[in-house]
């Protein structure tokens, strides 16, 4: 090290100066007869020559140039291809998540219907004291979806409703305006603003596919309630609540007694009537009397659909054949991912 201190900076080749400075700079003392500033300038010149060696075959460790236009375009193209490959998978996963959320909403509604059944030994009335939309009658017109609020953990909201007055009475205005998340489908269409909370799920009063719905043949009808024994077709073969989340539905309000409909067309049929329809790929969700939720496919035969919409149609064989034929699918996350060739829902 003593010999190293006595040697001048200029005695070392430029390609070795950097290494020597790296390992010996704590002991290196450049003492020359020249002025102090001259030594610093010479040392800087030697180090810069080491770091930017331009001899043939020697590549500099510091690149002075940035990304070229061709390289930038290639990088952008690669990113675009990756996004195009991943976007369908992301959309399918989001659609499956929305179907799962919709299914969970209906399961909660099914548990609430059975809570009402345990408390009162019968399912709720579909509509209490029905009246038409333009009627001046004093009928209360409360929906089944308002009757099950205590079993949806909405007891406080239930207590704010005055059931002795009509549902649209100003006294009930504040409570009726409350939005309940369980009554909203994540894939539902946007609808005009209503002064009352919205519902994307309606009770089934029957069907008009095979015959007129008079008297009403469904499980949730006007001014009448049923016990479990009255559903002679079987709870697992009778639709209680159907999804109506696509298209206009002005009566889709959870407190409104007109939150009911009967089925007259196939699932997802484009019609102005209130029907089972949704934005889910391949069908719409339906809640059965046993609390199960299934995706009713759009290809389901109309006669089988009619059988599911009645409570005592003496048609359990037809309903069983639909299940065995695969036209009803459990509304689970994995079954929705297995749907092939169907457009993603919104």
Number of C-alpha atoms within 10 A of each C-alpha: 8 8 6 14 15 13 15 14 22 12 8 13 11 18 15 12 19 19 12 14 15 9 10 14 13 8 12 18 14 17 14 13 7 8 9 11 8 10 18 12 10 12 16 11 12 20 16 12 15 19 15 15 16 11 8 6 7 9 11 13 10 9 8 6 6 7 7 8 9 9 11 10 11 11 11 11 12 11 12 12 10 10 12 11 11 11 11 12 11 12 14 18 16 15 24 25 17 20 27 17 19 27 25 17 20 27 19 17 23 24 18 22 26 22 18 19 17 11 10 11 13 18 25 26 21 32 29 24 18 20 18 11 9 6 8 8 13 12 16 20 26 27 28 27 27 23 22 24 21 16 17 17 11 13 12 11 15 17 12 13 19 13 16 8 16 21 24 16 12 11 14 18 14 14 20 25 16 15 15 14 12 19 23 21 25 20 19 21 16 10 14 9 9 12 13 22 21 26 26 26 29 31 28 30 27 31 24 17 19 13 10 12 17 9 9 18 20 26 31 28 25 21 14 14 16 18 13 16 10 14 19 16 20 20 20 19 25 30 30 28 26 28 30 29 29 23 19 16 19 15 21 25 27 29 28 27 28 25 27 27 23 26 23 23 19 22 25 23 15 12 12 9 15 23 27 29 27 26 24 26 22 21 24 25 29 31 27 23 24 18 21 19 27 21 24 26 21 20 13 17 13 17 13 21 26 26 26 29 27 27 28 18 16 12 18 19 12 16 22 14 13 18 14 9 10 12 18 23 16 17 22 18 17 11 12 22 13 9 14 9 8 9 13 17 18 17
